[in-house]
Amino acid sequence: AYIGPNATIRHGAYIREFSWICANSLVGHASETKHSVLLPGAKAPHFNYVGDSILGPNVNLGAGVKLSNLRNDGEEVHTRINGERVATGLRKFGAIIGESCQLGCNAVTNPGVVLGPGCMVLPNVTVTGIHGQDSVIR
């Protein structure tokens, strides 16, 4: 794991292998990262799971947000590009969260989710698919 300058790792955080916690990022109490990158200023402050994912700069995960990285059937994760279903070649692939996105408390992303910059996910929402810049996901 890599912990960048001025990154904050709070009591009870679990930083697993191949995690990059960049400058000024935060991993808080009872949050776990695995095979993920938190770019500068990204926050997973409390009770979060960030697996096989990328958090863009200044992303904030509300309490209890989970970035699911494994399909229930264990099969390969797919995503969509230009409306076409595309295989990722990965059994575990969480989410790519764009710059300054905000995810409300207890939101969950399904494997392969992509959020463009500035998206807002309301609390308790399960997110699927790809969402463009400044989308509000209800």
Number of C-alpha atoms within 10 A of each C-alpha: 15 12 18 16 12 14 18 18 19 15 11 14 20 17 21 14 12 14 22 21 29 21 18 19 27 25 27 21 17 17 25 23 26 18 19 25 23 29 21 22 21 27 26 29 24 22 21 27 23 27 24 24 27 23 27 23 22 20 26 24 27 22 19 22 27 26 28 22 24 20 17 8 6 10 12 15 21 19 18 15 10 7 8 8 10 12 13 14 11 15 16 20 27 28 26 22 27 23 22 20 26 22 26 19 20 19 21 22 25 20 28 28 24 23 27 19 20 19 22 20 24 18 19 15 17 17 21 17 16 17 18 13 14 15 15 14 16 11
